[in-house]
Amino acid sequence: LFKQLLEFQARNEKTMIYEFKNIHAKIDENYFDLNNKYMQLASHLKALESQVASMPSFSK
């Protein structure tokens, strides 16, 4: 019985390690995608800021 319990625990540990690795990979992938989107947005905003800065200003 004790041997069966140890085998069960070892299988569960391997399953948990596998699941944590999958979760970690998904988090890394999502972080990479989100970071790329943020960098694209920041670049786009900089371009818009420079366009606005180069426009002639009109005062009333």
C-alpha distance matrix in Angstrom:
0.0 3.8 5.4 5.1 6.3 8.7 9.9 10.5 12.3 14.3 15.4 16.5 18.3 20.1 21.1 22.4 24.4 25.8 26.9 28.4 30.3 31.7 32.7 34.3 36.2 37.4 38.6 40.4 42.1 43.2 44.5 46.4 47.9 48.8 50.3 52.5 53.7 54.6 56.5 58.4 59.3 60.5 62.6 64.1 65.0 66.6 68.7 69.7 70.7 72.9 74.5 75.3 76.6 78.9 80.5 83.9 83.8 86.1 87.4 89.5
3.8 0.0 3.8 5.4 5.0 6.3 8.7 9.8 10.5 12.3 14.3 15.3 16.4 18.5 20.0 20.9 22.5 24.4 25.6 26.7 28.6 30.3 31.2 32.5 34.6 36.1 37.0 38.6 40.6 41.7 42.8 44.7 46.4 47.3 48.5 50.8 52.2 52.9 54.7 56.7 57.7 58.7 60.8 62.4 63.3 64.8 66.9 68.1 68.9 71.0 72.8 73.6 74.7 77.1 78.7 82.1 82.0 84.4 85.6 87.8
5.4 3.8 0.0 3.8 5.4 5.1 6.2 8.6 9.8 10.5 12.4 14.2 15.2 16.6 18.4 19.9 21.1 22.7 24.3 25.6 27.1 28.8 30.2 31.4 33.2 34.8 36.0 37.4 39.2 40.6 41.8 43.4 45.2 46.3 47.5 49.6 51.1 52.0 53.6 55.6 56.8 57.8 59.7 61.4 62.5 63.9 65.9 67.2 68.1 70.1 71.9 72.9 74.0 76.2 77.9 81.4 81.5 83.9 85.3 87.6
5.1 5.4 3.8 0.0 3.8 5.4 5.1 6.1 8.5 9.8 10.5 12.2 14.1 15.4 16.5 18.2 19.9 21.1 22.4 24.2 25.8 27.1 28.4 30.0 31.7 33.0 34.4 36.1 37.6 38.9 40.3 42.0 43.5 44.6 46.1 48.1 49.4 50.5 52.2 54.0 55.1 56.4 58.3 59.8 60.9 62.5 64.4 65.6 66.7 68.7 70.3 71.3 72.6 74.8 76.4 79.8 79.9 82.3 83.7 85.9
6.3 5.0 5.4 3.8 0.0 3.8 5.5 5.1 6.1 8.6 9.9 10.5 12.2 14.3 15.3 16.3 18.2 20.0 20.9 22.2 24.3 25.7 26.6 28.1 30.2 31.4 32.4 34.3 36.0 37.1 38.3 40.3 41.8 42.7 44.1 46.3 47.6 48.4 50.3 52.2 53.2 54.3 56.4 57.9 58.8 60.4 62.5 63.6 64.5 66.6 68.3 69.1 70.4 72.7 74.3 77.7 77.6 80.0 81.2 83.4
8.7 6.3 5.1 5.4 3.8 0.0 3.8 5.4 5.0 6.1 8.6 9.8 10.4 12.4 14.2 15.1 16.4 18.4 19.8 20.8 22.5 24.4 25.4 26.6 28.6 30.2 31.1 32.6 34.6 35.9 36.9 38.7 40.5 41.5 42.7 44.8 46.4 47.1 48.8 50.8 51.9 52.9 54.9 56.6 57.5 59.0 61.1 62.3 63.2 65.2 67.0 67.9 69.0 71.3 73.0 76.4 76.5 79.0 80.3 82.6
9.9 8.7 6.2 5.1 5.5 3.8 0.0 3.8 5.4 5.1 6.2 8.6 9.8 10.7 12.4 14.2 15.4 16.6 18.4 19.9 21.2 22.8 24.3 25.7 27.2 28.8 30.2 31.6 33.2 34.7 36.0 37.6 39.3 40.5 41.8 43.7 45.3 46.3 47.9 49.7 51.0 52.2 54.0 55.6 56.8 58.2 60.1 61.5 62.5 64.4 66.1 67.2 68.4 70.5 72.2 75.7 75.9 78.4 79.9 82.2
10.5 9.8 8.6 6.1 5.1 5.4 3.8 0.0 3.8 5.5 5.2 6.2 8.6 10.0 10.6 12.2 14.3 15.4 16.4 18.2 20.0 21.2 22.4 24.1 25.8 27.0 28.4 30.2 31.6 32.8 34.3 36.1 37.5 38.6 40.2 42.1 43.4 44.5 46.3 48.0 49.1 50.4 52.3 53.8 54.9 56.6 58.5 59.6 60.7 62.8 64.3 65.3 66.6 68.8 70.4 73.8 73.9 76.3 77.7 79.9
12.3 10.5 9.8 8.5 6.1 5.0 5.4 3.8 0.0 3.8 5.5 5.1 6.1 8.7 9.8 10.4 12.2 14.2 15.1 16.2 18.2 19.9 20.7 22.1 24.2 25.6 26.5 28.2 30.1 31.2 32.3 34.3 35.9 36.8 38.1 40.3 41.7 42.5 44.3 46.3 47.3 48.3 50.4 52.0 52.9 54.4 56.5 57.7 58.6 60.7 62.4 63.3 64.4 66.7 68.4 71.8 71.8 74.2 75.6 77.8
14.3 12.3 10.5 9.8 8.6 6.1 5.1 5.5 3.8 0.0 3.8 5.4 5.0 6.3 8.6 9.8 10.6 12.4 14.2 15.3 16.6 18.5 19.9 20.9 22.7 24.5 25.6 26.9 28.7 30.3 31.3 32.9 34.8 36.0 37.1 39.1 40.7 41.6 43.1 45.1 46.4 47.4 49.2 51.0 52.1 53.5 55.4 56.8 57.8 59.7 61.4 62.5 63.6 65.8 67.6 71.0 71.2 73.8 75.2 77.6
15.4 14.3 12.4 10.5 9.9 8.6 6.2 5.2 5.5 3.8 0.0 3.8 5.4 5.2 6.2 8.6 9.9 10.6 12.3 14.3 15.5 16.7 18.4 19.9 21.3 22.8 24.4 25.8 27.2 28.7 30.2 31.7 33.2 34.6 36.0 37.8 39.2 40.5 42.0 43.8 45.1 46.4 48.1 49.6 50.9 52.4 54.2 55.5 56.7 58.6 60.2 61.3 62.6 64.7 66.3 69.9 70.1 72.6 74.2 76.5
16.5 15.3 14.2 12.2 10.5 9.8 8.6 6.2 5.1 5.4 3.8 0.0 3.8 5.4 5.0 6.1 8.5 9.7 10.4 12.1 14.1 15.2 16.2 18.0 19.8 20.9 22.2 24.1 25.6 26.7 28.1 30.0 31.4 32.4 34.0 36.0 37.2 38.3 40.1 41.9 42.9 44.2 46.2 47.6 48.7 50.4 52.3 53.4 54.5 56.6 58.1 59.1 60.4 62.6 64.2 67.6 67.7 70.1 71.6 73.8
18.3 16.4 15.2 14.1 12.2 10.4 9.8 8.6 6.1 5.0 5.4 3.8 0.0 3.8 5.4 5.1 6.1 8.5 9.8 10.4 12.2 14.2 15.2 16.2 18.3 19.9 20.8 22.3 24.2 25.6 26.6 28.3 30.2 31.2 32.3 34.4 36.0 36.8 38.4 40.5 41.6 42.6 44.5 46.2 47.2 48.7 50.7 52.0 52.9 54.9 56.7 57.6 58.8 61.0 62.7 66.2 66.3 68.8 70.3 72.6
20.1 18.5 16.6 15.4 14.3 12.4 10.7 10.0 8.7 6.3 5.2 5.4 3.8 0.0 3.8 5.5 5.1 6.2 8.6 9.9 10.6 12.4 14.3 15.3 16.6 18.5 20.0 21.1 22.7 24.4 25.6 27.0 28.8 30.2 31.3 33.1 34.8 35.9 37.3 39.2 40.6 41.8 43.4 45.1 46.4 47.8 49.6 51.1 52.1 53.9 55.6 56.9 58.0 60.0 61.8 65.3 65.7 68.3 69.9 72.3
21.1 20.0 18.4 16.5 15.3 14.2 12.4 10.6 9.8 8.6 6.2 5.0 5.4 3.8 0.0 3.8 5.5 5.1 6.2 8.6 9.9 10.6 12.3 14.1 15.4 16.6 18.3 19.9 21.1 22.6 24.2 25.8 27.1 28.4 30.0 31.7 33.1 34.4 36.1 37.7 39.0 40.3 42.1 43.5 44.8 46.5 48.2 49.4 50.7 52.6 54.1 55.2 56.6 58.7 60.2 63.8 64.0 66.5 68.1 70.4
22.4 20.9 19.9 18.2 16.3 15.1 14.2 12.2 10.4 9.8 8.6 6.1 5.1 5.5 3.8 0.0 3.8 5.4 5.0 6.0 8.5 9.8 10.4 12.0 14.1 15.2 16.2 18.1 19.8 20.9 22.1 24.1 25.6 26.5 28.0 30.1 31.4 32.3 34.1 36.0 37.0 38.2 40.2 41.7 42.7 44.3 46.3 47.4 48.5 50.5 52.2 53.1 54.4 56.6 58.2 61.7 61.8 64.2 65.7 68.0
24.4 22.5 21.1 19.9 18.2 16.4 15.4 14.3 12.2 10.6 9.9 8.5 6.1 5.1 5.5 3.8 0.0 3.8 5.5 5.1 6.2 8.7 9.9 10.4 12.3 14.3 15.2 16.3 18.3 19.9 20.8 22.4 24.3 25.5 26.5 28.5 30.2 31.1 32.6 34.6 35.9 36.9 38.7 40.4 41.6 42.9 44.9 46.3 47.3 49.1 50.9 52.0 53.1 55.2 57.0 60.5 60.8 63.4 65.0 67.4
25.8 24.4 22.7 21.1 20.0 18.4 16.6 15.4 14.2 12.4 10.6 9.7 8.5 6.2 5.1 5.4 3.8 0.0 3.8 5.5 5.2 6.3 8.7 9.9 10.7 12.5 14.4 15.4 16.6 18.5 20.0 21.2 22.8 24.4 25.7 27.2 28.9 30.2 31.6 33.3 34.8 36.1 37.6 39.2 40.6 42.1 43.8 45.2 46.5 48.2 49.8 51.1 52.4 54.3 56.0 59.6 60.0 62.6 64.3 66.8
26.9 25.6 24.3 22.4 20.9 19.8 18.4 16.4 15.1 14.2 12.3 10.4 9.8 8.6 6.2 5.0 5.5 3.8 0.0 3.8 5.4 5.0 6.2 8.5 9.8 10.6 12.3 14.2 15.3 16.5 18.2 19.9 21.1 22.3 24.0 25.8 27.0 28.3 30.1 31.7 32.8 34.3 36.1 37.4 38.7 40.4 42.1 43.3 44.6 46.6 48.0 49.1 50.5 52.6 54.1 57.6 57.9 60.4 62.0 64.3
28.4 26.7 25.6 24.2 22.2 20.8 19.9 18.2 16.2 15.3 14.3 12.1 10.4 9.9 8.6 6.0 5.1 5.5 3.8 0.0 3.8 5.4 5.0 6.0 8.5 9.8 10.4 12.1 14.1 15.2 16.2 18.1 19.8 20.7 22.0 24.1 25.6 26.4 28.1 30.1 31.2 32.3 34.2 35.8 36.9 38.4 40.4 41.6 42.6 44.6 46.3 47.3 48.5 50.7 52.3 55.8 56.0 58.5 60.1 62.5
30.3 28.6 27.1 25.8 24.3 22.5 21.2 20.0 18.2 16.6 15.5 14.1 12.2 10.6 9.9 8.5 6.2 5.2 5.4 3.8 0.0 3.8 5.5 5.0 6.1 8.6 9.9 10.5 12.2 14.2 15.2 16.4 18.4 19.8 20.8 22.5 24.4 25.5 26.7 28.6 30.2 31.2 32.8 34.6 35.9 37.2 39.0 40.5 41.6 43.4 45.1 46.4 47.5 49.5 51.3 54.8 55.2 57.9 59.7 62.2
31.7 30.3 28.8 27.1 25.7 24.4 22.8 21.2 19.9 18.5 16.7 15.2 14.2 12.4 10.6 9.8 8.7 6.3 5.0 5.4 3.8 0.0 3.8 5.4 5.1 6.2 8.6 9.9 10.6 12.3 14.2 15.3 16.6 18.2 19.8 21.2 22.7 24.2 25.7 27.2 28.6 30.1 31.6 33.1 34.6 36.2 37.7 39.1 40.4 42.3 43.7 45.0 46.4 48.3 49.9 53.5 53.9 56.5 58.3 60.8
32.7 31.2 30.2 28.4 26.6 25.4 24.3 22.4 20.7 19.9 18.4 16.2 15.2 14.3 12.3 10.4 9.9 8.7 6.2 5.0 5.5 3.8 0.0 3.8 5.4 5.1 6.1 8.6 9.8 10.5 12.1 14.1 15.3 16.2 18.0 19.9 21.0 22.2 24.1 25.7 26.8 28.2 30.1 31.4 32.6 34.3 36.1 37.2 38.4 40.5 41.9 43.0 44.4 46.5 48.0 51.5 51.8 54.2 55.9 58.2
34.3 32.5 31.4 30.0 28.1 26.6 25.7 24.1 22.1 20.9 19.9 18.0 16.2 15.3 14.1 12.0 10.4 9.9 8.5 6.0 5.0 5.4 3.8 0.0 3.8 5.4 5.1 6.1 8.6 9.9 10.4 12.2 14.2 15.2 16.2 18.3 20.0 20.8 22.2 24.3 25.5 26.5 28.3 30.1 31.2 32.6 34.5 35.9 36.9 38.8 40.5 41.6 42.8 44.9 46.6 50.1 50.4 53.1 54.8 57.3
36.2 34.6 33.2 31.7 30.2 28.6 27.2 25.8 24.2 22.7 21.3 19.8 18.3 16.6 15.4 14.1 12.3 10.7 9.8 8.5 6.1 5.1 5.4 3.8 0.0 3.8 5.5 5.1 6.1 8.6 9.8 10.5 12.3 14.2 15.2 16.6 18.5 19.8 21.0 22.7 24.4 25.6 27.0 28.7 30.2 31.5 33.1 34.7 36.0 37.6 39.2 40.6 41.9 43.7 45.5 49.1 49.6 52.3 54.2 56.8
37.4 36.1 34.8 33.0 31.4 30.2 28.8 27.0 25.6 24.5 22.8 20.9 19.9 18.5 16.6 15.2 14.3 12.5 10.6 9.8 8.6 6.2 5.1 5.4 3.8 0.0 3.8 5.4 5.0 6.1 8.5 9.8 10.5 12.1 13.9 15.3 16.5 18.1 19.8 21.1 22.5 24.1 25.7 27.0 28.4 30.2 31.7 32.9 34.4 36.3 37.6 38.8 40.4 42.2 43.8 47.3 47.8 50.3 52.2 54.6
38.6 37.0 36.0 34.4 32.4 31.1 30.2 28.4 26.5 25.6 24.4 22.2 20.8 20.0 18.3 16.2 15.2 14.4 12.3 10.4 9.9 8.6 6.1 5.1 5.5 3.8 0.0 3.8 5.4 5.1 6.0 8.5 9.9 10.4 11.9 14.1 15.3 16.1 18.0 19.8 20.8 22.0 24.0 25.5 26.5 28.2 30.1 31.2 32.3 34.4 35.9 37.0 38.3 40.4 42.0 45.5 45.8 48.3 50.0 52.5
40.4 38.6 37.4 36.1 34.3 32.6 31.6 30.2 28.2 26.9 25.8 24.1 22.3 21.1 19.9 18.1 16.3 15.4 14.2 12.1 10.5 9.9 8.6 6.1 5.1 5.4 3.8 0.0 3.8 5.5 5.1 6.1 8.6 9.9 10.3 12.2 14.3 15.1 16.3 18.3 19.9 20.8 22.3 24.2 25.5 26.8 28.6 30.1 31.2 32.9 34.6 36.0 37.1 39.0 40.9 44.4 44.9 47.6 49.5 52.1
42.1 40.6 39.2 37.6 36.0 34.6 33.2 31.6 30.1 28.7 27.2 25.6 24.2 22.7 21.1 19.8 18.3 16.6 15.3 14.1 12.2 10.6 9.8 8.6 6.1 5.0 5.4 3.8 0.0 3.8 5.5 5.1 6.2 8.6 9.8 10.7 12.5 14.2 15.4 16.7 18.5 20.0 21.2 22.7 24.4 25.9 27.3 28.8 30.3 31.9 33.3 34.8 36.2 37.9 39.6 43.2 43.9 46.6 48.6 51.2
43.2 41.7 40.6 38.9 37.1 35.9 34.7 32.8 31.2 30.3 28.7 26.7 25.6 24.4 22.6 20.9 19.9 18.5 16.5 15.2 14.2 12.3 10.5 9.9 8.6 6.1 5.1 5.5 3.8 0.0 3.8 5.4 5.1 6.0 8.4 9.8 10.6 12.1 14.1 15.3 16.4 18.2 19.9 21.0 22.4 24.2 25.8 26.9 28.3 30.3 31.6 32.8 34.3 36.3 37.7 41.3 41.7 44.2 46.1 48.6
44.5 42.8 41.8 40.3 38.3 36.9 36.0 34.3 32.3 31.3 30.2 28.1 26.6 25.6 24.2 22.1 20.8 20.0 18.2 16.2 15.2 14.2 12.1 10.4 9.8 8.5 6.0 5.1 5.5 3.8 0.0 3.8 5.5 5.1 5.9 8.5 9.8 10.3 12.0 14.1 15.1 16.1 18.1 19.7 20.8 22.3 24.2 25.5 26.5 28.4 30.1 31.2 32.4 34.5 36.2 39.7 40.1 42.7 44.5 47.1
46.4 44.7 43.4 42.0 40.3 38.7 37.6 36.1 34.3 32.9 31.7 30.0 28.3 27.0 25.8 24.1 22.4 21.2 19.9 18.1 16.4 15.3 14.1 12.2 10.5 9.8 8.5 6.1 5.1 5.4 3.8 0.0 3.8 5.6 5.1 6.2 8.7 9.9 10.5 12.3 14.3 15.3 16.5 18.3 19.9 21.1 22.7 24.4 25.6 27.1 28.8 30.3 31.4 33.2 35.1 38.7 39.4 42.2 44.2 47.0
47.9 46.4 45.2 43.5 41.8 40.5 39.3 37.5 35.9 34.8 33.2 31.4 30.2 28.8 27.1 25.6 24.3 22.8 21.1 19.8 18.4 16.6 15.3 14.2 12.3 10.5 9.9 8.6 6.2 5.1 5.5 3.8 0.0 3.8 5.5 5.2 6.3 8.7 10.0 10.7 12.4 14.3 15.4 16.6 18.4 20.1 21.3 22.7 24.4 26.0 27.2 28.7 30.3 31.9 33.5 37.1 37.9 40.5 42.6 45.2
48.8 47.3 46.3 44.6 42.7 41.5 40.5 38.6 36.8 36.0 34.6 32.4 31.2 30.2 28.4 26.5 25.5 24.4 22.3 20.7 19.8 18.2 16.2 15.2 14.2 12.1 10.4 9.9 8.6 6.0 5.1 5.6 3.8 0.0 3.8 5.4 5.1 6.2 8.6 9.9 10.5 12.2 14.2 15.2 16.4 18.3 20.0 21.0 22.3 24.4 25.7 26.8 28.4 30.4 31.8 35.3 35.7 38.3 40.2 42.7
50.3 48.5 47.5 46.1 44.1 42.7 41.8 40.2 38.1 37.1 36.0 34.0 32.3 31.3 30.0 28.0 26.5 25.7 24.0 22.0 20.8 19.8 18.0 16.2 15.2 13.9 11.9 10.3 9.8 8.4 5.9 5.1 5.5 3.8 0.0 3.8 5.4 5.0 6.2 8.6 9.8 10.4 12.2 14.1 15.2 16.5 18.4 19.9 20.9 22.6 24.4 25.6 26.7 28.7 30.5 34.1 34.6 37.4 39.3 42.1
52.5 50.8 49.6 48.1 46.3 44.8 43.7 42.1 40.3 39.1 37.8 36.0 34.4 33.1 31.7 30.1 28.5 27.2 25.8 24.1 22.5 21.2 19.9 18.3 16.6 15.3 14.1 12.2 10.7 9.8 8.5 6.2 5.2 5.4 3.8 0.0 3.8 5.4 5.1 6.2 8.6 9.8 10.5 12.2 14.2 15.3 16.6 18.4 19.9 21.3 22.7 24.4 25.7 27.2 29.1 32.7 33.6 36.4 38.7 41.5
53.7 52.2 51.1 49.4 47.6 46.4 45.3 43.4 41.7 40.7 39.2 37.2 36.0 34.8 33.1 31.4 30.2 28.9 27.0 25.6 24.4 22.7 21.0 20.0 18.5 16.5 15.3 14.3 12.5 10.6 9.8 8.7 6.3 5.1 5.4 3.8 0.0 3.8 5.5 5.1 6.1 8.6 9.9 10.5 12.2 14.2 15.4 16.4 18.2 20.1 21.1 22.5 24.2 25.9 27.3 30.9 31.6 34.2 36.4 39.0
54.6 52.9 52.0 50.5 48.4 47.1 46.3 44.5 42.5 41.6 40.5 38.3 36.8 35.9 34.4 32.3 31.1 30.2 28.3 26.4 25.5 24.2 22.2 20.8 19.8 18.1 16.1 15.1 14.2 12.1 10.3 9.9 8.7 6.2 5.0 5.4 3.8 0.0 3.8 5.4 5.1 6.1 8.6 9.8 10.5 12.3 14.2 15.2 16.3 18.4 19.9 20.9 22.3 24.4 25.9 29.4 29.8 32.5 34.4 37.1
56.5 54.7 53.6 52.2 50.3 48.8 47.9 46.3 44.3 43.1 42.0 40.1 38.4 37.3 36.1 34.1 32.6 31.6 30.1 28.1 26.7 25.7 24.1 22.2 21.0 19.8 18.0 16.3 15.4 14.1 12.0 10.5 10.0 8.6 6.2 5.1 5.5 3.8 0.0 3.8 5.4 5.1 6.1 8.5 9.8 10.6 12.4 14.2 15.2 16.6 18.5 20.0 20.9 22.7 24.7 28.3 29.0 32.0 34.1 37.1
58.4 56.7 55.6 54.0 52.2 50.8 49.7 48.0 46.3 45.1 43.8 41.9 40.5 39.2 37.7 36.0 34.6 33.3 31.7 30.1 28.6 27.2 25.7 24.3 22.7 21.1 19.8 18.3 16.7 15.3 14.1 12.3 10.7 9.9 8.6 6.2 5.1 5.4 3.8 0.0 3.8 5.5 5.1 6.1 8.6 9.9 10.6 12.3 14.2 15.5 16.6 18.4 19.9 21.3 23.0 26.7 27.7 30.5 33.0 35.8
59.3 57.7 56.8 55.1 53.2 51.9 51.0 49.1 47.3 46.4 45.1 42.9 41.6 40.6 39.0 37.0 35.9 34.8 32.8 31.2 30.2 28.6 26.8 25.5 24.4 22.5 20.8 19.9 18.5 16.4 15.1 14.3 12.4 10.5 9.8 8.6 6.1 5.1 5.4 3.8 0.0 3.8 5.4 5.0 6.1 8.6 9.8 10.5 12.1 14.3 15.3 16.4 18.2 20.0 21.3 24.9 25.5 28.1 30.3 33.0
60.5 58.7 57.8 56.4 54.3 52.9 52.2 50.4 48.3 47.4 46.4 44.2 42.6 41.8 40.3 38.2 36.9 36.1 34.3 32.3 31.2 30.1 28.2 26.5 25.6 24.1 22.0 20.8 20.0 18.2 16.1 15.3 14.3 12.2 10.4 9.8 8.6 6.1 5.1 5.5 3.8 0.0 3.8 5.4 5.1 6.2 8.7 9.9 10.4 12.4 14.3 15.3 16.3 18.4 20.2 23.7 24.2 27.1 29.1 32.1
62.6 60.8 59.7 58.3 56.4 54.9 54.0 52.3 50.4 49.2 48.1 46.2 44.5 43.4 42.1 40.2 38.7 37.6 36.1 34.2 32.8 31.6 30.1 28.3 27.0 25.7 24.0 22.3 21.2 19.9 18.1 16.5 15.4 14.2 12.2 10.5 9.9 8.6 6.1 5.1 5.4 3.8 0.0 3.8 5.4 5.1 6.3 8.7 9.9 10.7 12.5 14.4 15.3 16.7 18.8 22.4 23.5 26.6 29.0 32.1
64.1 62.4 61.4 59.8 57.9 56.6 55.6 53.8 52.0 51.0 49.6 47.6 46.2 45.1 43.5 41.7 40.4 39.2 37.4 35.8 34.6 33.1 31.4 30.1 28.7 27.0 25.5 24.2 22.7 21.0 19.7 18.3 16.6 15.2 14.1 12.2 10.5 9.8 8.5 6.1 5.0 5.4 3.8 0.0 3.8 5.4 5.1 6.3 8.6 10.0 10.6 12.4 14.2 15.5 17.0 20.6 21.7 24.5 27.1 30.0
65.0 63.3 62.5 60.9 58.8 57.5 56.8 54.9 52.9 52.1 50.9 48.7 47.2 46.4 44.8 42.7 41.6 40.6 38.7 36.9 35.9 34.6 32.6 31.2 30.2 28.4 26.5 25.5 24.4 22.4 20.8 19.9 18.4 16.4 15.2 14.2 12.2 10.5 9.8 8.6 6.1 5.1 5.4 3.8 0.0 3.8 5.4 5.0 6.1 8.6 9.7 10.4 12.1 14.2 15.5 19.0 19.5 22.3 24.5 27.4
66.6 64.8 63.9 62.5 60.4 59.0 58.2 56.6 54.4 53.5 52.4 50.4 48.7 47.8 46.5 44.3 42.9 42.1 40.4 38.4 37.2 36.2 34.3 32.6 31.5 30.2 28.2 26.8 25.9 24.2 22.3 21.1 20.1 18.3 16.5 15.3 14.2 12.3 10.6 9.9 8.6 6.2 5.1 5.4 3.8 0.0 3.8 5.4 5.0 6.2 8.6 9.9 10.4 12.3 14.5 17.9 18.7 21.9 24.2 27.4
68.7 66.9 65.9 64.4 62.5 61.1 60.1 58.5 56.5 55.4 54.2 52.3 50.7 49.6 48.2 46.3 44.9 43.8 42.1 40.4 39.0 37.7 36.1 34.5 33.1 31.7 30.1 28.6 27.3 25.8 24.2 22.7 21.3 20.0 18.4 16.6 15.4 14.2 12.4 10.6 9.8 8.7 6.3 5.1 5.4 3.8 0.0 3.8 5.4 5.2 6.2 8.7 9.9 10.7 12.7 16.3 17.8 21.0 23.7 26.9
69.7 68.1 67.2 65.6 63.6 62.3 61.5 59.6 57.7 56.8 55.5 53.4 52.0 51.1 49.4 47.4 46.3 45.2 43.3 41.6 40.5 39.1 37.2 35.9 34.7 32.9 31.2 30.1 28.8 26.9 25.5 24.4 22.7 21.0 19.9 18.4 16.4 15.2 14.2 12.3 10.5 9.9 8.7 6.3 5.0 5.4 3.8 0.0 3.8 5.4 5.0 6.2 8.5 9.9 10.9 14.5 15.5 18.3 20.9 23.9
70.7 68.9 68.1 66.7 64.5 63.2 62.5 60.7 58.6 57.8 56.7 54.5 52.9 52.1 50.7 48.5 47.3 46.5 44.6 42.6 41.6 40.4 38.4 36.9 36.0 34.4 32.3 31.2 30.3 28.3 26.5 25.6 24.4 22.3 20.9 19.9 18.2 16.3 15.2 14.2 12.1 10.4 9.9 8.6 6.1 5.0 5.4 3.8 0.0 3.8 5.4 5.1 6.1 8.6 10.1 13.3 13.8 17.0 19.2 22.4
72.9 71.0 70.1 68.7 66.6 65.2 64.4 62.8 60.7 59.7 58.6 56.6 54.9 53.9 52.6 50.5 49.1 48.2 46.6 44.6 43.4 42.3 40.5 38.8 37.6 36.3 34.4 32.9 31.9 30.3 28.4 27.1 26.0 24.4 22.6 21.3 20.1 18.4 16.6 15.5 14.3 12.4 10.7 10.0 8.6 6.2 5.2 5.4 3.8 0.0 3.8 5.4 4.9 6.1 8.8 12.1 13.5 16.9 19.6 23.0
74.5 72.8 71.9 70.3 68.3 67.0 66.1 64.3 62.4 61.4 60.2 58.1 56.7 55.6 54.1 52.2 50.9 49.8 48.0 46.3 45.1 43.7 41.9 40.5 39.2 37.6 35.9 34.6 33.3 31.6 30.1 28.8 27.2 25.7 24.4 22.7 21.1 19.9 18.5 16.6 15.3 14.3 12.5 10.6 9.7 8.6 6.2 5.0 5.4 3.8 0.0 3.8 5.4 5.2 6.5 10.2 12.0 15.1 18.2 21.4
75.3 73.6 72.9 71.3 69.1 67.9 67.2 65.3 63.3 62.5 61.3 59.1 57.6 56.9 55.2 53.1 52.0 51.1 49.1 47.3 46.4 45.0 43.0 41.6 40.6 38.8 37.0 36.0 34.8 32.8 31.2 30.3 28.7 26.8 25.6 24.4 22.5 20.9 20.0 18.4 16.4 15.3 14.4 12.4 10.4 9.9 8.7 6.2 5.1 5.4 3.8 0.0 3.8 5.4 5.3 8.6 9.3 12.3 15.0 18.2
76.6 74.7 74.0 72.6 70.4 69.0 68.4 66.6 64.4 63.6 62.6 60.4 58.8 58.0 56.6 54.4 53.1 52.4 50.5 48.5 47.5 46.4 44.4 42.8 41.9 40.4 38.3 37.1 36.2 34.3 32.4 31.4 30.3 28.4 26.7 25.7 24.2 22.3 20.9 19.9 18.2 16.3 15.3 14.2 12.1 10.4 9.9 8.5 6.1 4.9 5.4 3.8 0.0 3.8 5.6 8.0 8.8 12.4 14.8 18.4
78.9 77.1 76.2 74.8 72.7 71.3 70.5 68.8 66.7 65.8 64.7 62.6 61.0 60.0 58.7 56.6 55.2 54.3 52.6 50.7 49.5 48.3 46.5 44.9 43.7 42.2 40.4 39.0 37.9 36.3 34.5 33.2 31.9 30.4 28.7 27.2 25.9 24.4 22.7 21.3 20.0 18.4 16.7 15.5 14.2 12.3 10.7 9.9 8.6 6.1 5.2 5.4 3.8 0.0 3.8 6.5 8.8 12.4 15.4 18.9
80.5 78.7 77.9 76.4 74.3 73.0 72.2 70.4 68.4 67.6 66.3 64.2 62.7 61.8 60.2 58.2 57.0 56.0 54.1 52.3 51.3 49.9 48.0 46.6 45.5 43.8 42.0 40.9 39.6 37.7 36.2 35.1 33.5 31.8 30.5 29.1 27.3 25.9 24.7 23.0 21.3 20.2 18.8 17.0 15.5 14.5 12.7 10.9 10.1 8.8 6.5 5.3 5.6 3.8 0.0 3.8 6.2 9.3 12.6 15.9
83.9 82.1 81.4 79.8 77.7 76.4 75.7 73.8 71.8 71.0 69.9 67.6 66.2 65.3 63.8 61.7 60.5 59.6 57.6 55.8 54.8 53.5 51.5 50.1 49.1 47.3 45.5 44.4 43.2 41.3 39.7 38.7 37.1 35.3 34.1 32.7 30.9 29.4 28.3 26.7 24.9 23.7 22.4 20.6 19.0 17.9 16.3 14.5 13.3 12.1 10.2 8.6 8.0 6.5 3.8 0.0 3.8 6.5 9.9 13.2
83.8 82.0 81.5 79.9 77.6 76.5 75.9 73.9 71.8 71.2 70.1 67.7 66.3 65.7 64.0 61.8 60.8 60.0 57.9 56.0 55.2 53.9 51.8 50.4 49.6 47.8 45.8 44.9 43.9 41.7 40.1 39.4 37.9 35.7 34.6 33.6 31.6 29.8 29.0 27.7 25.5 24.2 23.5 21.7 19.5 18.7 17.8 15.5 13.8 13.5 12.0 9.3 8.8 8.8 6.2 3.8 0.0 3.8 6.6 10.1
86.1 84.4 83.9 82.3 80.0 79.0 78.4 76.3 74.2 73.8 72.6 70.1 68.8 68.3 66.5 64.2 63.4 62.6 60.4 58.5 57.9 56.5 54.2 53.1 52.3 50.3 48.3 47.6 46.6 44.2 42.7 42.2 40.5 38.3 37.4 36.4 34.2 32.5 32.0 30.5 28.1 27.1 26.6 24.5 22.3 21.9 21.0 18.3 17.0 16.9 15.1 12.3 12.4 12.4 9.3 6.5 3.8 0.0 3.8 6.7
87.4 85.6 85.3 83.7 81.2 80.3 79.9 77.7 75.6 75.2 74.2 71.6 70.3 69.9 68.1 65.7 65.0 64.3 62.0 60.1 59.7 58.3 55.9 54.8 54.2 52.2 50.0 49.5 48.6 46.1 44.5 44.2 42.6 40.2 39.3 38.7 36.4 34.4 34.1 33.0 30.3 29.1 29.0 27.1 24.5 24.2 23.7 20.9 19.2 19.6 18.2 15.0 14.8 15.4 12.6 9.9 6.6 3.8 0.0 3.8
89.5 87.8 87.6 85.9 83.4 82.6 82.2 79.9 77.8 77.6 76.5 73.8 72.6 72.3 70.4 68.0 67.4 66.8 64.3 62.5 62.2 60.8 58.2 57.3 56.8 54.6 52.5 52.1 51.2 48.6 47.1 47.0 45.2 42.7 42.1 41.5 39.0 37.1 37.1 35.8 33.0 32.1 32.1 30.0 27.4 27.4 26.9 23.9 22.4 23.0 21.4 18.2 18.4 18.9 15.9 13.2 10.1 6.7 3.8 0.0
